[in-house]
């Protein structure tokens, strides 16, 4: 009694969904408060036995879940209860809740199988529709398997309302339970000939999805689909058929020739922009070898581009970018429209235009296009500005700066980019500045000039995004100091107090560069002295040594400036800065005494001369680009067990061993390899070996962890004369002679393209290959496509049988396929006034032979008339 | 395939959200917020398409239409045509306009259930099955009738006999 009365009270005073929504709008409590109160209510109401109360509670819960992100998985069982109600309204609420919240892992999912089956068999088409919708959304393998017979029955329904939904549900059923293909496929295919546009649209939609997953399996249906393509005047249907053919043409290129003409026909005829666009897209993406079709498509694209409607403009640009790789002329023809679109107010249009513009960049127009783009970058919003910068950077650096001829210009452009107020691509610019420094010898003077301009610009120091660029500029001024006009000023800039704004890691680069400059100055001072004394042509001579006439005073001054700038830094907290500082100060400490005491420093016996020469040696090694795949080139020496004994590696390294993603891993390896190599060469070249205690320690370490080292003889594959196909980057840079003048290439070019060091491989591999993902999806759909293929085989055989029974002269079974097609061809021929009769006869002839082959090998029969 | 249908007002409050692949509710809310943050930053009179791979995974496109205080959003993949999707938005809007004669945001707020009925007739498990608003109207009216009928049966025994029984 009491329980039933509370249920009645609940029911009477239950808030409906409408009440709930009204409550929300009043907002007396905060929203989250209100939701938790409502949830409390729902939790109570949903437990009541009365189905009306229960369903209203569930309805409210669905609403809260959909719009306010409330979890409703706990109510799964209640949804099953509600769906079993005989009342339509409850059922609808129940199904709504189920489709919304159930998934493969929902434990009560199997409980609904019988209810769904019951509703699929219902006489009320709206109940059937609810059940179908549910199956199409949450159908699992088990549900699909158990309900396949019902779906099959519904496929034959006389009510279009039910039939179209049954067709729609087939997609989910096939996907989850491929064996259903055997049962349902024939009925599905039959609907391709339906005269009802709704049914046709539904079935074409299903095949579009199937073709997307596996184009090959739908190939045998090409004749039926072709008929739809030619006959249908429904835009929805045509769009889907075009999509299917775009997919099919990718696996069977010969289809393209056949469908190109009808597609062009639609393009000329229709006024519906959606259909025109689909035709255009199909042509430019899948039929790009058919010149006439492409021409027509490009003409249509041009119409889109000049429209005022931003949607059409956007899609037109979109289509152009598809066509660009194969038919660049199409883009060039519309260049004005593209450039104009750069200043469009629509960000989509602007971006699309930018991509297009970048696709037509080549070595002749790169400077013009970059000029245009830089102007746009200056006045654009930050996002688009950086998109522009990024596009220019990546287009110009592609394939080791392939399109850049004038590196002085490009380096200046990089410097200019740094000054664009919104620039946030500091890291990429940093990378390129250094990369060009290493690869292009001739660009170094300009690099140093640009770096100098960047370093003295006080505005850049305050911009966080530009710090990487400054780091590159500092490194360049140190590394290529011989091109520097005024080393003294460079040192001043590198050690200016405002460098305190930089992060420590970059500050360390500044200090180290100042050190390099100091060494350079000392060395050129000594060598100048030497040469004036001995009058012999010294080997050591830099381009600017005569220019930088260092006097004793200027050197002294320089040392003082450096010392003054660095002393305050020797106490910083950052270890890197501190260490660099201490290094320089230590060096200065070593030479200071000599400097102060003697005026004749050219004496090679002095301490200062010796240390300077040593440091000069250390710095003189030129850095070159390193292939990202350098590590792979090192052949594994015999006797080295790479895979074994790595167990105790963990003990040694402990938790420092963390998985690193492959990209940075190879980067690190190549970096360390290059360092090693440089060190080895240094050790070989400079006789000054490391102190003895250190080498003995090293030897001991090697002895202990010997198994992790390569045998020392084979450390450098070049040293013992083993054949090595990988040229050392540094050597390469030294050996390359200036490119001989090449009249074929750029006769009007006044300036010759400087040598760019390029490693044959490895330059491109900075991006990891990403083609793997496809394979998995293929595997997923494999069973489905196999099922479809076998179903088609059965279907074709069935037809053969049918025909052979009715047809007295059944001896020519292999002609079946072609005769079926001929029927259609004949009707088509009538339309075309019997053109090209000879050509078709010969193709028929050919096809018969192919057909025999196909049936003999029990493969999927590919209809031949389309080929 | 259509991946999701959303309606939200210009303040970002969702009015309708349907995802055709199962997604946890937190993810749904995140996507709704993400879509709104992109939409609200777009000026008037620009194209109605968006590349939205960052939110919905690769090969995702979004088309939206702005009506008075509402955004109507469709998210779909490469097997749909952009312009056709733009036309498709018109179908439910037209239907709702017929249902409520001059539909406004309040109608949509208070007729959550009907909204779903309309949408379910047009998009079925992610596939477009109906594009004629007359057909949709017919089905929706039929569904309303069925619901009303099942309700009227239920009202009598529930309230009257229930009270008597006490």
Interface residues (C-beta under 8 A of the other chain):
Chain A: X4 X5 X8 X11 X12 X17 X18 X21 X25 X50 X52 X59 X63 X65 X66 X67 X68 X69 X70 X71 X72 X87 X88 X89 X90 X92 X96 X102 X103 X104 X124 X126 X132 X133 X136 X137 X138 X161 X164 X165 X168 X169 X171 X172 X198 X201 X202 X205 X206 X208 X209 X212 X235 X236 X239 X240 X243 X273 X274 X277 X278 X310 X311 X313 X314 X315 X345 X346 X347 X348 X349
Chain B: X1 X14 X15 X16 X17 X18 X20 X22 X25 X26 X28 X29 X42 X43 X45 X46 X47 X48 X49 X50 X51 X78 X79 X81 X82 X83 X84 X86 X87 X109 X110 X112 X113 X116 X120 X124 X125 X126 X127 X128 X129 X130 X131 X135 X139 X142 X143 X146 X147 X149 X150 X151 X153 X154 X158 X159 X162 X163 X165 X166
